[in-house]
Every structure is written in structure tokens, then in C-alpha cells.
Amino acid sequence: MKRCIIIIALLLLASCAQQEEPTPTPDLDMLDQSTDNSLERTAVYNKDITLCEQITTAAIKAECVDEVNNALASAHKDTSYCDRITNTELKASCQDMVRLSDALQGNTTESCDQILDPARKTRCLLSVITSEATAKKDPSLCDQLDETSKRKCSDNVWQTRAAEELNPTFCDQVTHVLQNACKDNVFIRMAIQNKDITKCQEVQNPKKQSDCEEIVKG
């Protein structure tokens, strides 16, 4: 009888052992990619291309080198770094961003004309020409732009003139939906500068009118 009990116990133990799930082994490829991704982020953040050399996954290593060169080009405003990028789209984007930066810094449209992406080129021209037109108080300079950009440029010129010269009539030249906000800004400036609370009463926006009165009252 005892022998039967022992045999049954052994069979149960053997059955339990067979049902135990094997201990999973770590996925070394996943671990390597995680380390490589971490190295790439560090390399790009520090603009250190030598860290990319430590990456073992070929695709991540190539991406790392491209992204670091892109970061260096942006930091130094130098398209020679862009030329080292192998990804065609990233290379074009890199070159455009450097040219955009050059255009804004030098306030010249020449660099804008070299930008390949139409949207970036439009944004570049809008920024440079608007800056020049506003500085010279000459909305006719906005005529170089397409219709949508021309309107934005002209609005900026007239709103700036209205605020600087404290002349609300200039606001009549801006897009209709912007006219009240433009005039409110002028009246608030006039009220504060001349300590004239009656100008606050000409402000259309109730909240701005209240704020204006509080400022003038001191």
C-alpha cells in the first residue's frame, strides 16, 4: 500500500514539473536596440557624433549620424553638415532650415530664394519682407508677396504704425476682423501715456477697458 502511495506521489510531482513554464530568456536584440536608442538620444542632445560609433544596430547608427549632423548644422548655421546627411528628406530639410536662419538673421530674401520647400520659402519671405516693410513703415513693400502673405504683412505694418504713432485711423487699413483690437490697443496706449481715462472708455473690449481704467487710476 505504501509503495502505491509513493508511486502516485512521484507521478504527481512529475506531472507538475512538466506543466511548469520554462523561464523566459532575455531578448538580446531588444536589449541592444534599447541601448542603441539611448545612445542616439544622448549623441544628438550633446551633438557628439563619436557616440554614434558605439551603436551596434546599423540602421540606428546611420540615423544617429544623420541627426547629429542635422543638429550641428542648426547650431553652427553651416550647410556643410547637411551635406554629410544620407537621408535625402532630412538633408533637404536641414539645408532649408539653415537658409531660413540666414535669411532671418541677415534680413535678406536671397537665402529665402534658395529654400526648396514651398511652405518654408513662403514663411521665410513673409518674415523678411514684413520685417523690412514694418521698419520702413512702407506697406507697398508687401506687394512682393502672394495675396495671403501680402495681407498679413500689410496688417502688421499698419497695426505697428497705429500703435507707435497713437493714430487709430491707421487701423482702418487692416483686415476688418482685426480693426477693433487694433484700435483698442491704440486707445489703451493713449490713455496710459497721457493719463487720460476717457480714452479707456473708447475701448470696445470690456475686459481691456476695465484693465485700462485700473491702470490709469493707479
Phi, psi and omega in degrees: 000315179298322179298322179296319181295319180296318181297317180297318180298318179296320179295319178296319178297319180295321180294318180295322181296323180290332183276344180297134179285141179292147178293123183294140177268142182297142177279102184295327179296319180293322178296318180297317181294323178297317178295318180296318179296322178295318178297320180298314180300318180294319181297316181292317180299318182269357183054044183243099185289341180294332179292332178297330182293341180275351181283134184266332180280120187303314183296317180292324179296315180296319179296320179300312180300317179297314184292324178293316178298324177296318179294320179294320179298318180293319182291320184262356183052052186225113183289349179297330176290324179298324182296340181273354182280132182271331179288119186301314182294317180294323179299314180296318179296319179300311181297319179297318183292323178293317179295323177297316179298317178298317182296316182291322181289320181269354181053048180226144182277351182301316179292327178299320183295341180271352181287132184276318183289123184301318182295317179293322180296316179298316180296322180296310180299319179300314182295312184293312183291322178298319179298316181292315182296321180291318180297323182268357182055041185232094181294344180294337178294338180290345182296345179288344186266167174291168189303315181296313180293324179300318180295317179297317180297311181298317178302317181295319180298311184290322178295321179293317178298316181300317181290317182289323184262003180051048182234098183294342181293335178295336181294339179292346181272348183271170178307139188309315184293345181261353188296314182297317180296321179297312181293320178302317180298319180293314182296322178296317178297318180297317181297314182290315183295320183260001183052046184245100185291341179295333178291331178297328182289347177272353178287129184282324182284118183304317181295315179295323179297315179297316179297320180300313182298320181294320180294315182294321179293335180080000000 
